[in-house]
């Protein structure tokens, strides 16, 4: 049973303006509007563990730009780095995102020139490279230099600014690559919520209360209350992307049963449905007996 993205109550459709998320959207816009220097373009880093909100920030920026009149809009192409990418595979993905009719045709230099031509003709103001950590060779702990050289050439040729979005592992791309350091401007590291941090804990509870309202149920589930919030933190480890997945699944179960609100049993069952890589180890926090760990904010 999964959440339907077409459902207006689906939380994954919504943007929650946390301070980090708002700052990320602001930095993306600042970089893509102001990243043009005299002899090169700059880039920014949007880093964080999976499911901390990087993709939501990017989508929010894209939606905001789509609502702008054409003369004020920042036109962006989003490139998803394929898993295990090599230079030919990356260039193919890059050109495919630019709607090149034969993205795999030609050598690296020829396809670079085609990419530059597409960006100019389509009046693209900036590039977002998502899953940027895949530009790092995990086994060797080193950047894929040939791919990064190709990307940095876009900055050196003053084609357009670039936003690199990925996990903190992407920082390895700067080892031994001085041009990457010189072409990188602002950065932001989005972090999971820390329950031990009183201010962050209060913010986490406030967001849960907002999500509770946005579920659109007849009754509130009191998600922001200390005990329920702590259970959700244990289940998600403070990652809002996981919170949203759990709540969307739980809401679907509550609606199918005709219940007025999401209950802890719905949340427990929803957590059981998560992929093994996402689910916390050990006893389901929505079924566990809590001790003195819950501290009211």
C-alpha positions in Angstrom: 0.0 0.0 0.0 1.7 3.2 -1.1 0.9 6.9 -1.0 -0.6 8.3 -4.2 1.3 11.4 -5.3 -1.8 12.7 -7.0 -3.7 12.9 -3.7 -3.8 16.5 -2.6 -3.2 15.4 1.0 0.1 13.6 0.1 2.8 15.3 2.2 5.5 14.5 -0.3 3.9 17.2 -2.5 4.4 19.9 0.1 7.4 22.0 1.1 8.0 22.6 4.8 9.9 25.9 5.2 12.5 24.9 7.8 15.3 27.4 8.2 17.7 25.0 6.4 15.3 24.4 3.5 14.6 28.1 3.1 18.3 28.8 3.1 18.9 26.1 0.6 16.3 27.6 -1.8 17.8 31.1 -1.3 21.4 29.9 -2.1 20.3 28.0 -5.2 18.7 31.1 -6.5 21.6 33.3 -5.5 24.1 31.0 -7.2 22.2 30.6 -10.5 21.4 34.3 -10.7 24.7 35.7 -9.6 27.3 33.0 -10.4 28.6 34.7 -13.5 32.1 36.1 -13.0 34.4 37.9 -15.4 36.2 34.8 -16.7 34.2 31.8 -15.2 31.0 30.7 -13.5 30.7 29.5 -10.0 29.0 26.5 -8.3 27.5 25.7 -5.0 27.2 22.6 -2.9 23.9 21.4 -1.5 24.9 18.4 0.7 23.2 16.1 3.2 22.4 12.5 4.0 19.6 10.9 2.0 16.1 12.0 2.9 17.1 15.2 4.8 15.3 17.4 2.2 17.7 18.3 -0.6 15.4 17.2 -3.3 12.5 19.0 -1.8 14.5 22.2 -1.7 15.4 21.8 -5.4 11.7 21.1 -6.3 10.6 24.1 -4.3 13.0 26.3 -6.2 11.9 24.9 -9.6 8.2 25.5 -8.7 8.9 29.1 -7.6 10.7 29.7 -10.9 7.9 28.2 -13.0 5.5 30.7 -11.4 7.7 33.6 -12.4 7.0 35.6 -15.6 9.4 34.5 -18.4 11.6 37.6 -18.1 12.3 37.0 -14.4 12.5 33.2 -14.5 15.7 31.2 -13.9 15.7 28.4 -16.5 17.3 25.3 -15.1 18.2 21.8 -16.4 18.4 19.0 -13.8 20.9 16.2 -14.4 20.6 13.0 -12.4 24.0 11.3 -12.2 23.6 7.6 -13.1 24.9 5.0 -10.6 28.4 3.8 -11.4 28.8 6.5 -14.0 31.8 6.8 -16.3 32.5 9.8 -18.4 30.6 8.5 -21.5 27.6 7.5 -19.4 27.6 10.9 -17.6 27.8 12.8 -20.9 24.9 10.7 -22.3 22.8 11.5 -19.3 23.7 15.2 -19.5 22.8 15.5 -23.2 19.6 13.4 -22.7 18.5 15.9 -20.1 19.1 18.7 -22.7 16.9 16.7 -25.1 19.7 15.9 -27.5 18.3 13.5 -30.2 21.5 11.3 -30.2 23.0 11.8 -26.7 25.5 8.8 -27.1 26.9 9.9 -30.4 30.4 11.5 -30.6 33.4 11.8 -28.5 33.7 13.8 -25.2 34.8 17.0 -26.9 32.2 16.9 -29.7 29.5 16.2 -27.2 30.7 19.0 -24.9 30.3 21.5 -27.8 26.8 20.1 -28.4 25.9 20.6 -24.7 27.1 24.2 -24.8 25.0 24.7 -27.9 21.9 23.3 -26.3 22.4 25.4 -23.2 22.7 28.5 -25.3 19.8 27.9 -27.6 17.5 26.8 -24.8 18.5 29.9 -22.7 19.4 27.7 -19.7 20.6 29.9 -16.9 21.9 27.1 -14.6 22.4 23.4 -14.1 21.5 21.3 -11.1 23.6 18.0 -10.9 21.7 15.7 -8.5 23.3 12.6 -6.9 26.6 14.4 -7.2 28.3 11.9 -4.8 28.3 9.4 -7.7 31.1 11.5 -9.2 33.3 10.1 -6.5 34.8 6.6 -6.8 33.8 5.0 -3.4 36.3 2.1 -3.6 39.3 4.4 -4.3 38.0 7.3 -2.2 38.9 9.6 -5.1 37.0 11.8 -7.5 36.3 10.6 -11.0 38.6 13.2 -12.4 37.7 12.9 -16.1 34.0 13.5 -15.3 34.7 16.4 -13.1 37.1 17.9 -15.6 34.3 17.8 -18.2 31.9 19.5 -15.8 34.4 22.1 -14.6 35.0 23.0 -18.2 31.4 24.3 -18.3 32.4 26.6 -15.5 35.7 27.6 -17.1 34.0 28.4 -20.4 31.5 30.5 -18.5 28.6 28.5 -19.9 26.4 28.7 -16.7 26.6 28.3 -12.9 26.1 24.8 -11.4 24.5 23.4 -8.2 25.9 20.1 -7.0 23.5 18.2 -4.8 24.5 15.1 -3.1 25.7 13.4 0.1 28.7 14.7 2.0 30.9 12.2 0.2 31.0 14.6 -2.7 33.5 16.7 -0.7 36.1 14.1 -1.9 35.7 15.7 -5.3 37.9 18.5 -4.1 40.8 16.4 -3.2 43.5 17.0 -5.8 41.2 19.1 -7.9 42.2 22.8 -7.4 39.9 24.1 -10.1 36.9 22.7 -8.2 37.9 24.6 -5.1 38.4 27.8 -7.0 35.0 27.5 -8.8 32.9 26.8 -5.7 31.0 29.5 -3.9 28.4 29.1 -1.1 27.4 25.7 0.3 24.9 24.3 2.8 24.9 21.0 4.7 21.4 19.9 5.6 21.3 17.8 8.7 18.8 15.4 10.3 17.1 16.7 13.4 18.9 16.0 16.7 16.6 15.2 19.6 19.3 16.3 22.1 19.3 19.8 20.7 16.5 21.6 22.4 16.0 24.2 19.7 16.1 21.6 16.9 13.8 19.3 18.9 11.3 22.1 19.2 11.5 22.8 15.5 11.0 19.1 14.7 7.9 19.0 16.9 6.5 22.1 15.2 6.9 20.6 11.8 5.2 17.4 12.9 2.3 19.6 14.1 2.1 21.2 10.7 2.1 17.8 9.0 -0.6 16.6 11.3 -2.8 19.5 10.1 -1.8 18.9 6.5 -2.9 15.2 6.6 -6.5 16.6 6.3 -8.0 14.0 8.7 -11.1 14.7 10.7 -9.1 14.7 14.0 -5.6 15.5 14.9 -3.1 12.7 15.7 -1.1 14.9 18.1 2.1 14.2 16.2 3.8 17.2 17.8 3.3 15.9 21.4 6.5 14.9 23.1 6.0 11.1 23.2 4.7 10.8 19.6 7.4 13.2 18.3 10.1 11.1 20.1 8.7 7.9 18.5 8.8 9.6 15.1 12.3 10.8 15.7 13.4 7.3 16.6 11.7 5.9 13.5 13.1 8.5 11.1 16.3 9.6 13.0 15.2 13.1 12.3 15.1 12.8 8.5 12.0 14.7 7.3 12.0 12.6 4.1 11.4 9.5 6.1 8.8 11.2 8.3 6.9 12.1 5.1 7.1 8.5 3.8 5.8 7.1 7.1 2.9 9.6 7.4 1.8 9.2 3.8 1.6 5.5 4.2 -0.1 5.7 7.6 -2.7 8.1 6.3 -3.6 5.8 3.5 -4.1 3.0 6.0 -6.3 5.2 8.2 -8.4 6.4 5.3 -8.9 2.8 4.0 -10.2 1.8 7.5 -12.5 4.8 7.8 -10.6 6.1 10.9 -10.8 9.8 11.8 -7.1 10.2 12.4 -3.8 8.4 12.1 -3.0 6.2 15.1 0.2 4.8 16.5 -0.8 1.4 15.1 -1.1 2.9 11.6 2.4 4.5 12.1 3.8 1.2 13.2 2.4 -0.7 10.2 3.7 2.1 7.9 7.2 1.8 9.3 7.1 -1.9 8.7 6.5 -1.2 5.0 9.7 0.9 4.6 12.6 -0.5 2.6 15.0 -2.4 4.7 17.7 0.2 4.1 15.4 3.0 5.5 13.9 1.2 8.5 15.5 1.5 11.9 17.0 -1.7 13.4 15.5 -3.4 16.4 12.0 -3.0 17.8 9.6 -0.7 15.9 9.6 2.6 17.9 5.8 2.9 17.5 5.4 -0.4 19.4 8.3 0.1 21.9 7.7 1.0 25.5 9.4 4.3 26.2 11.3 5.1 29.4 12.6 8.5 30.5 14.0 9.4 27.1 11.0 11.7 26.3 11.7 15.3 27.3 9.1 17.9 26.8 10.3 21.0 24.9 
